[in-house]
Amino acid sequence: MKILVINGPNLNFLGIREKNIYGLENYEYLENMLETKGEEENIDLEVWQSNHEGDIIDKIQEAYFDGTDGIVINPGAYTHYSYAIHDALKSVEDIIKVEVHISDITNRESFRATSVTAPACNKQIYGHGLRGYVEAIDYITSSLN
């Protein structure tokens, strides 16, 4: 089983930005946590991050061709306005997709409550901290089994 974890803009600044919202753990901690999960469950897991919308779209499209079974995506701020990422996610309909947000996007600034990318995904998880990524992987693995 092959799962791709895509992290959008500013997620590389975990542990640096707004610790009261995103927590104290840094991006390396998240990567290690997910790589351990992949090893424990014998999942071919790739963790990837970009601050650039086009790169994220390219990565989603690559997943179509490389045998990826599931995508966990935290589009960051692109969640709220990137119809291009929505369209890319929608175009890979045979891949299970879960949108994840570390914070509770429904209890923050009003613009964050709307996700234009979630409708292109099978599930959305928010407000569970970094654990939300693990929940997303569990959802994908249970959906495929």
N, CA, C and O atoms as a MOPAC input file, in Angstrom:
PM7 MOZYME 1SCF
protein

 N      0.83700 1    -1.17200 1     0.00000 1
 C      0.00000 1     0.00000 1     0.00000 1
 C      0.88800 1     1.24300 1     0.00000 1
 O      1.89200 1     1.31900 1     0.70900 1
 N      0.48600 1     2.20500 1    -0.81300 1
 C      1.28000 1     3.42000 1    -0.96500 1
 C      0.42500 1     4.63500 1    -0.60800 1
 O     -0.64200 1     4.84800 1    -1.18200 1
 N      0.91500 1     5.43100 1     0.35700 1
 C      0.20800 1     6.63300 1     0.79500 1
 C      1.14800 1     7.83000 1     0.69900 1
 O      2.30700 1     7.77400 1     1.10900 1
 N      0.61600 1     8.90000 1     0.15000 1
 C      1.33400 1    10.16600 1     0.02000 1
 C      0.72900 1    11.16900 1     0.99300 1
 O     -0.48500 1    11.37600 1     1.00400 1
 N      1.57000 1    11.78600 1     1.80500 1
 C      1.13800 1    12.85500 1     2.71300 1
 C      1.66400 1    14.16800 1     2.14400 1
 O      2.87200 1    14.37400 1     2.03400 1
 N      0.73600 1    15.04900 1     1.78500 1
 C      1.08400 1    16.34700 1     1.21400 1
 C      0.78900 1    17.43100 1     2.24500 1
 O     -0.32200 1    17.52400 1     2.76700 1
 N      1.78800 1    18.23700 1     2.52600 1
 C      1.62200 1    19.38400 1     3.41500 1
 C      1.85200 1    20.66000 1     2.63100 1
 O      2.85700 1    20.80300 1     1.93400 1
 N      0.91700 1    21.58000 1     2.75000 1
 C      0.98100 1    22.83200 1     2.01800 1
 C      1.76500 1    23.91200 1     2.72000 1
 O      2.60300 1    23.62900 1     3.57600 1
 N      1.48900 1    25.16400 1     2.35300 1
 C      2.29500 1    26.28800 1     2.80500 1
 C      2.32100 1    26.46300 1     4.31800 1
 O      1.32000 1    26.30400 1     5.01600 1
 N      3.49900 1    26.79400 1     4.77900 1
 C      3.80300 1    27.14200 1     6.16700 1
 C      3.80300 1    25.95900 1     7.13100 1
 O      4.11100 1    26.13400 1     8.31000 1
 N      3.46700 1    24.77000 1     6.66100 1
 C      3.50300 1    23.62700 1     7.57100 1
 C      4.93300 1    23.25600 1     7.93100 1
 O      5.16600 1    22.62100 1     8.95900 1
 N      5.88500 1    23.63900 1     7.10800 1
 C      7.29200 1    23.45100 1     7.46200 1
 C      7.68700 1    24.32300 1     8.65900 1
 O      8.77400 1    24.15600 1     9.21300 1
 N      6.81700 1    25.24400 1     9.05500 1
 C      7.07000 1    26.11400 1    10.20600 1
 C      6.36300 1    25.63700 1    11.47700 1
 O      6.20400 1    26.40500 1    12.42600 1
 N      5.93800 1    24.37000 1    11.49500 1
 C      5.38800 1    23.81500 1    12.72900 1
 C      6.42300 1    23.95400 1    13.83500 1
 O      7.61900 1    23.77800 1    13.60500 1
 N      5.95800 1    24.26700 1    15.02300 1
 C      6.85400 1    24.47800 1    16.15400 1
 C      7.44100 1    25.87300 1    16.19700 1
 O      8.07900 1    26.25500 1    17.17800 1
 N      7.22700 1    26.63600 1    15.13200 1
 C      7.72400 1    28.01300 1    15.05400 1
 C      6.54600 1    28.98600 1    15.05900 1
 O      6.53700 1    29.95700 1    15.81600 1
 N      5.56500 1    28.72100 1    14.21900 1
 C      4.45300 1    29.66100 1    14.06900 1
 C      3.28700 1    29.30900 1    14.98900 1
 O      2.94800 1    28.13600 1    15.14000 1
 N      2.69600 1    30.28200 1    15.58000 1
 C      1.47500 1    30.17100 1    16.36900 1
 C      1.37900 1    28.86100 1    17.16000 1
 O      0.49000 1    28.03800 1    16.93900 1
 N      2.31800 1    28.70300 1    18.08000 1
 C      2.40200 1    27.47100 1    18.87300 1
 C      1.12400 1    27.19900 1    19.66000 1
 O      0.79600 1    26.04400 1    19.93300 1
 N      0.41900 1    28.23500 1    20.01700 1
 C     -0.83700 1    28.06000 1    20.75100 1
 C     -1.92600 1    27.42500 1    19.88000 1
 O     -2.90400 1    26.89200 1    20.40400 1
 N     -1.76200 1    27.47900 1    18.57100 1
 C     -2.72900 1    26.88500 1    17.64600 1
 C     -2.21000 1    25.55700 1    17.09100 1
 O     -2.94600 1    24.57100 1    17.05100 1
 N     -0.94200 1    25.53100 1    16.66200 1
 C     -0.39800 1    24.36800 1    15.96100 1
 C      0.45700 1    23.45900 1    16.83600 1
 O      0.87600 1    22.39200 1    16.39000 1
 N      0.71800 1    23.86500 1    18.06500 1
 C      1.47500 1    23.03100 1    18.97900 1
 C      2.96300 1    23.31800 1    18.96900 1
 O      3.44900 1    24.16200 1    18.21500 1
 N      3.67100 1    22.60200 1    19.81700 1
 C      5.10300 1    22.82400 1    20.02100 1
 C      5.98100 1    21.93800 1    19.15000 1
 O      7.16000 1    22.22800 1    18.94900 1
 N      5.40500 1    20.86200 1    18.63400 1
 C      6.20300 1    19.91100 1    17.83400 1
 C      6.52300 1    20.51100 1    16.47200 1
 O      5.68700 1    21.16900 1    15.85300 1
 N      7.76200 1    20.26800 1    16.01400 1
 C      8.17700 1    20.83000 1    14.73600 1
 C      7.86300 1    19.88500 1    13.57300 1
 O      7.35700 1    18.78100 1    13.77300 1
 N      8.17000 1    20.33900 1    12.36000 1
 C      7.84900 1    19.56700 1    11.16800 1
 C      8.61300 1    18.24300 1    11.13000 1
 O      8.07500 1    17.22600 1    10.69100 1
 N      9.85400 1    18.25700 1    11.58500 1
 C     10.64200 1    17.02100 1    11.63500 1
 C      9.96600 1    15.98900 1    12.54100 1
 O      9.97900 1    14.79500 1    12.24300 1
 N      9.38600 1    16.44500 1    13.63000 1
 C      8.65400 1    15.54500 1    14.52300 1
 C      7.48800 1    14.89100 1    13.77000 1
 O      7.28100 1    13.68100 1    13.87100 1
 N      6.73300 1    15.69200 1    13.01900 1
 C      5.62300 1    15.15900 1    12.23000 1
 C      6.12300 1    14.13200 1    11.21500 1
 O      5.55000 1    13.05000 1    11.08800 1
 N      7.19100 1    14.47200 1    10.49700 1
 C      7.75100 1    13.53200 1     9.51900 1
 C      8.14500 1    12.21000 1    10.18100 1
 O      7.80700 1    11.13800 1     9.67900 1
 N      8.84900 1    12.28500 1    11.29300 1
 C      9.28600 1    11.07500 1    12.00000 1
 C      8.10300 1    10.25800 1    12.50800 1
 O      8.10800 1     9.03000 1    12.42500 1
 N      7.09200 1    10.94300 1    13.03300 1
 C      5.90100 1    10.27500 1    13.52700 1
 C      5.21900 1     9.48600 1    12.40100 1
 O      4.81000 1     8.34000 1    12.59100 1
 N      5.10700 1    10.11000 1    11.24100 1
 C      4.43800 1     9.46000 1    10.11400 1
 C      5.29500 1     8.34500 1     9.51600 1
 O      4.76600 1     7.30100 1     9.13200 1
 N      6.60400 1     8.55000 1     9.43200 1
 C      7.48400 1     7.49900 1     8.92100 1
 C      7.45000 1     6.27400 1     9.82900 1
 O      7.48400 1     5.14200 1     9.34600 1
 N      7.38500 1     6.49200 1    11.13300 1
 C      7.26500 1     5.38100 1    12.08100 1
 C      5.95400 1     4.64400 1    11.86500 1
 O      5.92500 1     3.41400 1    11.86500 1
 N      4.88000 1     5.38000 1    11.68300 1
 C      3.56500 1     4.77200 1    11.41100 1
 C      3.63900 1     3.91000 1    10.15600 1
 O      3.13900 1     2.78500 1    10.14400 1
 N      4.25200 1     4.42400 1     9.11500 1
 C      4.39100 1     3.67300 1     7.87600 1
 C      5.18100 1     2.39100 1     8.06200 1
 O      4.79400 1     1.33800 1     7.55500 1
 N      6.28400 1     2.47500 1     8.78500 1
 C      7.12400 1     1.29700 1     9.03600 1
 C      6.37200 1     0.25800 1     9.85900 1
 O      6.43700 1    -0.93300 1     9.55700 1
 N      5.66000 1     0.69600 1    10.89400 1
 C      4.92800 1    -0.22200 1    11.76500 1
 C      3.83000 1    -0.97000 1    11.02000 1
 O      3.52600 1    -2.11900 1    11.33900 1
 N      3.23700 1    -0.31400 1    10.02800 1
 C      2.10900 1    -0.91800 1     9.31700 1
 C      2.47500 1    -1.37400 1     7.90900 1
 O      1.60300 1    -1.72300 1     7.11300 1
 N      3.76200 1    -1.36900 1     7.61200 1
 C      4.24600 1    -1.81000 1     6.30400 1
 C      3.58500 1    -1.03900 1     5.15300 1
 O      3.13200 1    -1.61500 1     4.16400 1
 N      3.55000 1     0.27400 1     5.32500 1
 C      2.99400 1     1.17500 1     4.31500 1
 C      4.15000 1     1.91600 1     3.65600 1
 O      5.03700 1     2.43500 1     4.33300 1
 N      4.12800 1     1.95900 1     2.33400 1
 C      5.07400 1     2.79500 1     1.59900 1
 C      4.55000 1     4.22400 1     1.72200 1
 O      3.63500 1     4.62200 1     1.00100 1
 N      5.13700 1     4.99500 1     2.64200 1
 C      4.61200 1     6.30800 1     2.99000 1
 C      5.61700 1     7.38700 1     2.61400 1
 O      6.78200 1     7.33900 1     3.00900 1
 N      5.14600 1     8.35500 1     1.84900 1
 C      5.97500 1     9.51100 1     1.49600 1
 C      5.38200 1    10.75200 1     2.14400 1
 O      4.19000 1    11.02300 1     2.00400 1
 N      6.21200 1    11.50400 1     2.84900 1
 C      5.79600 1    12.76900 1     3.45100 1
 C      6.46900 1    13.88400 1     2.65900 1
 O      7.68700 1    13.87900 1     2.48000 1
 N      5.67500 1    14.83200 1     2.19100 1
 C      6.16600 1    15.85100 1     1.26400 1
 C      5.52200 1    17.19000 1     1.60200 1
 O      4.36700 1    17.23500 1     2.02300 1
 N      6.26600 1    18.28100 1     1.42000 1
 C      5.76300 1    19.62100 1     1.73600 1
 C      6.19100 1    20.61200 1     0.67300 1
 O      7.30000 1    20.53600 1     0.14500 1
 N      5.29100 1    21.55400 1     0.36000 1
 C      5.63900 1    22.64600 1    -0.53500 1
 C      4.84200 1    23.89000 1    -0.15900 1
 O      3.70500 1    23.80400 1     0.30300 1
 N      5.45800 1    25.03400 1    -0.36500 1
 C      4.78500 1    26.31500 1    -0.18600 1
 C      4.18800 1    26.82500 1    -1.49700 1
 O      3.69500 1    27.95200 1    -1.55300 1
 N      4.22800 1    26.00800 1    -2.54900 1
 C      3.84800 1    26.46200 1    -3.88800 1
 C      2.67500 1    25.65200 1    -4.44100 1
 O      2.72800 1    24.42400 1    -4.51200 1
 N      1.63700 1    26.35200 1    -4.82400 1
 C      0.40400 1    25.71600 1    -5.29800 1
 C      0.64000 1    24.79300 1    -6.49400 1
 O      0.14300 1    23.66800 1    -6.51400 1
 N      1.38300 1    25.25400 1    -7.47300 1
 C      1.62800 1    24.44600 1    -8.66600 1
 C      2.37500 1    23.16400 1    -8.36000 1
 O      2.10400 1    22.12600 1    -8.96500 1
 N      3.31900 1    23.22500 1    -7.42000 1
 C      4.05300 1    22.02100 1    -7.02300 1
 C      3.11900 1    21.00100 1    -6.37200 1
 O      3.26200 1    19.79600 1    -6.57700 1
 N      2.16800 1    21.49500 1    -5.59000 1
 C      1.20300 1    20.59800 1    -4.94500 1
 C      0.34400 1    19.91600 1    -6.00500 1
 O      0.08900 1    18.71500 1    -5.92200 1
 N     -0.09500 1    20.66700 1    -6.98400 1
 C     -0.89200 1    20.09800 1    -8.07700 1
 C     -0.07200 1    19.06500 1    -8.83700 1
 O     -0.57500 1    17.98400 1    -9.14300 1
 N      1.18200 1    19.38100 1    -9.14700 1
 C      2.05200 1    18.42100 1    -9.83500 1
 C      2.19200 1    17.13500 1    -9.03300 1
 O      2.17300 1    16.04500 1    -9.60400 1
 N      2.33100 1    17.24900 1    -7.72200 1
 C      2.50500 1    16.07500 1    -6.85200 1
 C      1.24200 1    15.21400 1    -6.85000 1
 O      1.33300 1    13.98700 1    -6.88000 1
 N      0.08000 1    15.83500 1    -6.81400 1
 C     -1.18500 1    15.09700 1    -6.88000 1
 C     -1.27800 1    14.35500 1    -8.21000 1
 O     -1.66400 1    13.18700 1    -8.24600 1
 N     -0.92900 1    15.02300 1    -9.28500 1
 C     -0.99700 1    14.38200 1   -10.60400 1
 C      0.00900 1    13.24200 1   -10.72600 1
 O     -0.30000 1    12.21900 1   -11.33700 1
 N      1.20100 1    13.39400 1   -10.16200 1
 C      2.18800 1    12.30200 1   -10.16100 1
 C      1.63400 1    11.07100 1    -9.45800 1
 O      1.90000 1     9.94200 1    -9.86900 1
 N      0.86200 1    11.29400 1    -8.39800 1
 C      0.28900 1    10.18100 1    -7.63200 1
 C     -0.61300 1     9.31100 1    -8.50100 1
 O     -0.73000 1     8.10700 1    -8.27600 1
 N     -1.23900 1     9.91900 1    -9.47800 1
 C     -2.10300 1     9.16600 1   -10.38900 1
 C     -1.31100 1     8.10300 1   -11.14900 1
 O     -1.81600 1     7.01400 1   -11.42100 1
 N     -0.08000 1     8.42800 1   -11.48300 1
 C      0.73400 1     7.54800 1   -12.31600 1
 C      1.63900 1     6.59800 1   -11.53800 1
 O      2.11000 1     5.60900 1   -12.10000 1
 N      1.89300 1     6.87400 1   -10.26200 1
 C      2.91100 1     6.08100 1    -9.55300 1
 C      2.35400 1     5.01300 1    -8.60900 1
 O      3.09500 1     4.45100 1    -7.80300 1
 N      1.06500 1     4.73600 1    -8.70700 1
 C      0.49500 1     3.65600 1    -7.90300 1
 C      0.08800 1     4.05200 1    -6.50400 1
 O     -0.10700 1     3.18300 1    -5.65400 1
 N     -0.04600 1     5.33700 1    -6.24200 1
 C     -0.47400 1     5.79300 1    -4.92600 1
 C     -1.91000 1     5.35000 1    -4.66400 1
 O     -2.78600 1     5.52100 1    -5.51200 1
 N     -2.14200 1     4.77700 1    -3.47800 1
 C     -3.47300 1     4.31100 1    -3.09000 1
 C     -4.25700 1     5.35700 1    -2.31500 1
 O     -5.48600 1     5.39600 1    -2.38000 1
 N     -3.54200 1     6.20800 1    -1.57900 1
 C     -4.21100 1     7.20000 1    -0.75100 1
 C     -3.38300 1     8.45400 1    -0.59100 1
 O     -2.15200 1     8.41400 1    -0.59400 1
 N     -4.07900 1     9.56800 1    -0.45200 1
 C     -3.43300 1    10.86100 1    -0.22500 1
 C     -4.00400 1    11.46500 1     1.04700 1
 O     -5.22000 1    11.56500 1     1.20900 1
 N     -3.12000 1    11.86300 1     1.94000 1
 C     -3.47800 1    12.69000 1     3.09500 1
 C     -2.97400 1    14.07600 1     2.73900 1
 O     -1.79000 1    14.25200 1     2.45000 1
 N     -3.85800 1    15.05700 1     2.75600 1
 C     -3.44400 1    16.39800 1     2.35800 1
 C     -3.88100 1    17.43500 1     3.38200 1
 O     -5.04000 1    17.49000 1     3.79300 1
 N     -2.91000 1    18.25800 1     3.78000 1
 C     -3.19400 1    19.46300 1     4.54300 1
 C     -2.81000 1    20.61100 1     3.62200 1
 O     -1.64100 1    20.98800 1     3.55100 1
 N     -3.79600 1    21.17300 1     2.91300 1
 C     -3.47500 1    22.21800 1     1.93400 1
 C     -3.10700 1    23.56100 1     2.54600 1
 O     -2.82200 1    24.51000 1     1.81600 1
 N     -3.10700 1    23.66100 1     3.88500 1
 C     -2.81300 1    24.94400 1     4.50900 1
 C     -3.82100 1    25.98700 1     4.05100 1
 O     -5.00000 1    25.68000 1     3.87800 1
 N     -3.37100 1    27.19600 1     3.85700 1
 C     -4.26800 1    28.28600 1     3.45500 1
 C     -4.92300 1    28.04600 1     2.09700 1
 O     -5.97300 1    28.62400 1     1.81500 1
 N     -4.32700 1    27.20600 1     1.25100 1
 C     -4.95000 1    26.90700 1    -0.04400 1
 C     -6.31000 1    26.23400 1     0.12400 1
 O     -7.13000 1    26.23800 1    -0.79300 1
 N     -6.53900 1    25.66200 1     1.29500 1
 C     -7.82600 1    25.03800 1     1.61500 1
 C     -8.98800 1    25.95600 1     1.27900 1
 O    -10.02900 1    25.50500 1     0.80300 1
 N     -8.80900 1    27.23000 1     1.52600 1
 C     -9.91400 1    28.17200 1     1.51300 1
 C    -10.15900 1    28.83700 1     0.16600 1
 O    -11.15800 1    29.53500 1    -0.01000 1
 N     -9.24400 1    28.62300 1    -0.79600 1
 C     -9.46100 1    29.31800 1    -2.06600 1
 C     -8.87300 1    28.63400 1    -3.29000 1
 O     -9.03100 1    29.15000 1    -4.39600 1
 N     -8.20300 1    27.49700 1    -3.14600 1
 C     -7.55600 1    26.91200 1    -4.32300 1
 C     -8.46300 1    25.91200 1    -5.04100 1
 O     -8.49100 1    24.72000 1    -4.73400 1
 N     -9.18700 1    26.44500 1    -5.99400 1
 C     -9.99500 1    25.56300 1    -6.84300 1
 C     -9.09900 1    24.73100 1    -7.73900 1
 O     -9.51600 1    23.67600 1    -8.21600 1
 N     -7.88600 1    25.18100 1    -7.97500 1
 C     -6.94000 1    24.39600 1    -8.78200 1
 C     -6.54100 1    23.11700 1    -8.03900 1
 O     -6.46800 1    22.05000 1    -8.64800 1
 N     -6.28400 1    23.21300 1    -6.73400 1
 C     -5.98100 1    22.00900 1    -5.94700 1
 C     -7.23500 1    21.14600 1    -5.84300 1
 O     -7.14300 1    19.92200 1    -5.93500 1
 N     -8.40100 1    21.75600 1    -5.65400 1
 C     -9.66100 1    21.00100 1    -5.66800 1
 C     -9.76900 1    20.17300 1    -6.94400 1
 O    -10.04300 1    18.97400 1    -6.89700 1
 N     -9.55000 1    20.82700 1    -8.08600 1
 C     -9.68600 1    20.13100 1    -9.37400 1
 C     -8.67100 1    19.00000 1    -9.51400 1
 O     -8.99100 1    17.93900 1   -10.04900 1
 N     -7.45300 1    19.22400 1    -9.03500 1
 C     -6.42300 1    18.16800 1    -9.10000 1
 C     -6.84400 1    16.97100 1    -8.24100 1
 O     -6.71700 1    15.82400 1    -8.67100 1
 N     -7.34100 1    17.23300 1    -7.03800 1
 C     -7.80400 1    16.15200 1    -6.16400 1
 C     -8.98900 1    15.42100 1    -6.80100 1
 O     -9.05700 1    14.19200 1    -6.76700 1
 N     -9.90000 1    16.16400 1    -7.36700 1
 C    -11.08900 1    15.57900 1    -8.00100 1
 C    -10.69500 1    14.69700 1    -9.17900 1
 O    -11.35200 1    13.69100 1    -9.44600 1
 N     -9.63800 1    15.06200 1    -9.87800 1
 C     -9.24700 1    14.32600 1   -11.08100 1
 C     -8.63400 1    12.95900 1   -10.78200 1
 O     -8.56000 1    12.11100 1   -11.67100 1
 N     -8.19700 1    12.73600 1    -9.54700 1
 C     -7.62400 1    11.43200 1    -9.18700 1
 C     -8.64100 1    10.66400 1    -8.33800 1
 O     -8.36800 1    10.28000 1    -7.20100 1
 N     -9.80900 1    10.45700 1    -8.92200 1
 C    -10.94100 1     9.91300 1    -8.16300 1
 C    -10.74500 1     8.48200 1    -7.67900 1
 O    -11.44000 1     8.05100 1    -6.76000 1
 N     -9.81600 1     7.73400 1    -8.27300 1
 C     -9.56800 1     6.35500 1    -7.82500 1
 C     -8.65100 1     6.30000 1    -6.59700 1
 O     -8.45300 1     5.23000 1    -6.02000 1
 N     -8.10300 1     7.42300 1    -6.20500 1
 C     -7.23400 1     7.49600 1    -5.02400 1
 C     -8.07700 1     8.00100 1    -3.84700 1
 O     -8.79900 1     8.98900 1    -3.98100 1
 N     -7.98700 1     7.32900 1    -2.70400 1
 C     -8.68100 1     7.78500 1    -1.50300 1
 C     -7.94200 1     9.00300 1    -0.96200 1
 O     -6.71800 1     8.99900 1    -0.82900 1
 N     -8.71200 1    10.04300 1    -0.65400 1
 C     -8.11600 1    11.30600 1    -0.21400 1
 C     -8.74900 1    11.77200 1     1.09200 1
 O     -9.97000 1    11.75500 1     1.24700 1
 N     -7.89300 1    12.19000 1     2.03600 1
 C     -8.35600 1    12.72400 1     3.31200 1
 C     -7.69500 1    14.07200 1     3.53700 1
 O     -6.47000 1    14.18900 1     3.50500 1
 N     -8.52100 1    15.09200 1     3.76400 1
 C     -8.01200 1    16.41900 1     4.09800 1
 C     -7.85900 1    16.50400 1     5.61200 1
 O     -8.76300 1    16.13400 1     6.36100 1
 N     -6.70100 1    16.99600 1     6.05300 1
 C     -6.39300 1    17.09400 1     7.47800 1
 C     -6.02400 1    18.52800 1     7.82200 1
 O     -5.34000 1    19.21200 1     7.06100 1
 N     -6.49700 1    18.97100 1     8.99500 1
 C     -6.08300 1    20.25700 1     9.55600 1
 C     -5.76200 1    20.05000 1    11.02500 1
 O     -6.53300 1    19.42200 1    11.75100 1
 N     -4.65300 1    20.56600 1    11.45400 1
 C     -4.20200 1    20.41100 1    12.83200 1
 C     -5.15200 1    21.14100 1    13.78400 1
 O     -5.51900 1    20.61200 1    14.83300 1
 N     -5.53800 1    22.34600 1    13.41200 1
 C     -6.42900 1    23.14100 1    14.26300 1
 C     -7.88400 1    22.89100 1    13.87500 1
 O     -8.17600 1    22.27100 1    12.85200 1
 N     -8.77700 1    23.38500 1    14.70700 1
 C    -10.20400 1    23.31900 1    14.39600 1
 C    -10.53500 1    24.52500 1    13.52500 1
 O    -10.76200 1    25.62400 1    14.03100 1
 N    -10.56100 1    24.31400 1    12.23300 1
 C    -10.75600 1    25.42200 1    11.29400 1
 C    -12.14400 1    26.04600 1    11.40700 1
 O    -12.37100 1    27.14200 1    10.89600 1
 N    -13.07000 1    25.36000 1    12.06800 1
 C    -14.41900 1    25.91300 1    12.22100 1
 C    -14.52000 1    26.88900 1    13.38400 1
 O    -15.51700 1    27.60000 1    13.51400 1
 N    -13.49200 1    26.92800 1    14.23300 1
 C    -13.50400 1    27.82200 1    15.39700 1
 C    -12.37600 1    28.83800 1    15.35900 1
 O    -11.82700 1    29.21800 1    16.39300 1
 N    -12.04000 1    29.27300 1    14.14900 1
 C    -11.00500 1    30.29500 1    13.99900 1
 C    -11.58500 1    31.45500 1    13.19700 1
 O    -12.79200 1    31.69400 1    13.24100 1
 N    -10.74700 1    32.17000 1    12.47100 1
 C    -11.25400 1    33.26900 1    11.64900 1
 C    -12.31100 1    32.72000 1    10.68700 1
 O    -12.22000 1    31.57600 1    10.24000 1
 N    -13.29900 1    33.53500 1    10.37800 1
 C    -14.43500 1    33.06100 1     9.58100 1
 C    -14.01600 1    32.50500 1     8.21100 1
 O    -14.62900 1    31.55800 1     7.71800 1
 N    -12.98300 1    33.08200 1     7.59700 1
 C    -12.58400 1    32.59600 1     6.28100 1
 C    -12.05900 1    31.16400 1     6.32600 1
 O    -12.10000 1    30.46000 1     5.31700 1
 N    -11.56400 1    30.72400 1     7.49200 1
 C    -11.00400 1    29.37900 1     7.60600 1
 C    -12.06900 1    28.28900 1     7.68200 1
 O    -11.76200 1    27.11400 1     7.47600 1
 N    -13.29200 1    28.65300 1     7.97000 1
 C    -14.35300 1    27.65700 1     8.12600 1
 C    -14.76200 1    27.02800 1     6.79600 1
 O    -15.36300 1    25.95400 1     6.77800 1
 N    -14.44500 1    27.68000 1     5.69800 1
 C    -14.81500 1    27.16100 1     4.37900 1
 C    -13.63000 1    26.45700 1     3.74000 1
 O    -12.53500 1    27.01000 1     3.64300 1
 N    -13.87100 1    25.22300 1     3.30500 1
 C    -12.85700 1    24.48200 1     2.56100 1
 C    -13.37600 1    24.22600 1     1.15600 1
 O    -14.41700 1    23.59300 1     0.97600 1
 N    -12.65200 1    24.71700 1     0.16600 1
 C    -13.03200 1    24.41800 1    -1.22100 1
 C    -12.39800 1    23.11000 1    -1.68400 1
 O    -12.77300 1    22.57700 1    -2.72900 1
 N    -11.43800 1    22.58600 1    -0.91600 1
 C    -10.77100 1    21.34200 1    -1.29700 1
 C    -11.42800 1    20.10500 1    -0.69000 1
 O    -11.35100 1    19.02400 1    -1.27500 1
 N    -12.07400 1    20.23900 1     0.46900 1
 C    -12.69600 1    19.08500 1     1.13500 1
 C    -13.72000 1    18.35700 1     0.26800 1
 O    -13.77300 1    17.12800 1     0.32600 1
 N    -14.53800 1    19.04600 1    -0.53300 1
 C    -15.50700 1    18.31400 1    -1.35000 1
 C    -14.86500 1    17.36000 1    -2.37300 1
 O    -15.53700 1    16.47500 1    -2.90300 1
 N    -13.58600 1    17.54200 1    -2.64400 1
 C    -12.88700 1    16.65300 1    -3.57200 1
 C    -12.24600 1    15.47000 1    -2.84100 1
 O    -11.59900 1    14.62600 1    -3.45900 1
 N    -12.43300 1    15.42000 1    -1.52200 1
 C    -11.84000 1    14.36400 1    -0.70400 1
 C    -12.92600 1    13.43300 1    -0.17500 1
 O    -14.10800 1    13.77600 1    -0.16600 1
 N    -12.50300 1    12.25300 1     0.26300 1
 C    -13.42400 1    11.28600 1     0.84000 1
 C    -13.78400 1    11.62200 1     2.27900 1
 O    -14.84900 1    11.23900 1     2.76400 1
 N    -12.89600 1    12.33800 1     2.95900 1
 C    -13.10300 1    12.63300 1     4.37900 1
 C    -12.29300 1    13.87500 1     4.74200 1
 O    -11.28800 1    14.19300 1     4.10600 1
 N    -12.76100 1    14.56900 1     5.78600 1
 C    -12.02500 1    15.70900 1     6.33300 1
 C    -11.88300 1    15.50400 1     7.84000 1
 O    -12.84500 1    15.14500 1     8.52000 1
 N    -10.67900 1    15.73600 1     8.35200 1
 C    -10.40000 1    15.63700 1     9.78200 1
 C     -9.77600 1    16.96400 1    10.20900 1
 O     -8.81200 1    17.42100 1     9.59400 1
 N    -10.31900 1    17.58400 1    11.25800 1
 C     -9.74400 1    18.84100 1    11.73900 1
 C     -9.85000 1    18.91700 1    13.25400 1
 O    -10.75500 1    18.35000 1    13.86600 1
 N     -8.89400 1    19.64000 1    13.84400 1
 C     -8.92900 1    19.89500 1    15.27400 1
 C     -8.39500 1    18.76200 1    16.13600 1
 O     -8.58000 1    18.78400 1    17.35300 1
 N     -7.74200 1    17.77800 1    15.54200 1
 C     -7.19700 1    16.65700 1    16.31100 1
 C     -5.68300 1    16.73800 1    16.44600 1
 O     -5.04100 1    15.75100 1    16.80500 1
 N     -5.11400 1    17.88400 1    16.16600 1
 C     -3.66700 1    18.04300 1    16.24800 1
 C     -2.97300 1    17.14900 1    15.23100 1
 O     -3.55200 1    16.78100 1    14.21000 1
 N     -1.72600 1    16.80700 1    15.52500 1
 C     -0.96000 1    15.94900 1    14.61300 1
 C     -1.55600 1    14.55400 1    14.52500 1
 O     -1.34400 1    13.84800 1    13.53900 1
 N     -2.29700 1    14.15500 1    15.54300 1
 C     -2.95000 1    12.84100 1    15.55300 1
 C     -3.90900 1    12.68700 1    14.36200 1
 O     -4.17500 1    11.57100 1    13.91600 1
 N     -4.42200 1    13.80600 1    13.85700 1
 C     -5.31700 1    13.76900 1    12.70400 1
 C     -4.68800 1    13.10500 1    11.49100 1
 O     -5.38200 1    12.46500 1    10.70000 1
 N     -3.37800 1    13.25300 1    11.34000 1
 C     -2.68200 1    12.59200 1    10.23100 1
 C     -2.75000 1    11.07200 1    10.37800 1
 O     -2.98700 1    10.35700 1     9.40400 1
 N     -2.54100 1    10.59000 1    11.59100 1
 C     -2.60200 1     9.14500 1    11.86000 1
 C     -4.02000 1     8.63700 1    11.61200 1
 O     -4.20800 1     7.56700 1    11.03300 1
 N     -5.00900 1     9.40000 1    12.04900 1
 C     -6.40400 1     9.02700 1    11.81100 1
 C     -6.69000 1     8.94100 1    10.31200 1
 O     -7.41200 1     8.05200 1     9.86100 1
 N     -6.12700 1     9.85500 1     9.55700 1
 C     -6.32300 1     9.85300 1     8.10200 1
 C     -5.70000 1     8.60100 1     7.47400 1
 O     -6.30700 1     7.96800 1     6.61000 1
 N     -4.50700 1     8.25600 1     7.90500 1
 C     -3.85100 1     7.04200 1     7.39900 1
 C     -4.68000 1     5.81600 1     7.76700 1
 O     -4.86500 1     4.91900 1     6.94500 1
 N     -5.17500 1     5.77700 1     8.99400 1
 C     -6.03100 1     4.65500 1     9.42100 1
 C     -7.29100 1     4.56700 1     8.57500 1
 O     -7.72600 1     3.47000 1     8.22400 1
 N     -7.87700 1     5.70200 1     8.24600 1
 C     -9.06900 1     5.71900 1     7.40100 1
 C     -8.76100 1     5.13800 1     6.02000 1
 O     -9.52600 1     4.33600 1     5.48500 1
 N     -7.64300 1     5.55100 1     5.46300 1
 C     -7.26000 1     5.04800 1     4.12900 1
 C     -7.01700 1     3.54900 1     4.18900 1
 O     -7.52900 1     2.80900 1     3.34800 1
 N     -6.24600 1     3.08900 1     5.16400 1
 C     -5.93100 1     1.65200 1     5.23400 1
 C     -7.18800 1     0.82400 1     5.46500 1
 O     -7.34200 1    -0.23900 1     4.86400 1
 N     -8.08400 1     1.28900 1     6.32000 1
 C     -9.32300 1     0.52000 1     6.54200 1
 C    -10.21800 1     0.54200 1     5.32200 1
 O    -10.92800 1    -0.43100 1     5.06800 1
 N    -10.20500 1     1.63200 1     4.55400 1
 C    -11.00900 1     1.71600 1     3.32600 1
 C    -10.49700 1     0.77100 1     2.25100 1
 O    -11.26800 1     0.26600 1     1.43500 1
 N     -9.18800 1     0.53600 1     2.25600 1
 C     -8.59200 1    -0.31600 1     1.22900 1
 C     -8.63500 1    -1.79900 1     1.60500 1
 O     -8.47500 1    -2.65900 1     0.73800 1
 N     -8.84800 1    -2.10700 1     2.88900 1
 C     -8.86100 1    -3.50500 1     3.33000 1
 C    -10.24400 1    -4.10500 1     3.34500 1
 O    -10.40600 1    -5.27400 1     3.69500 1

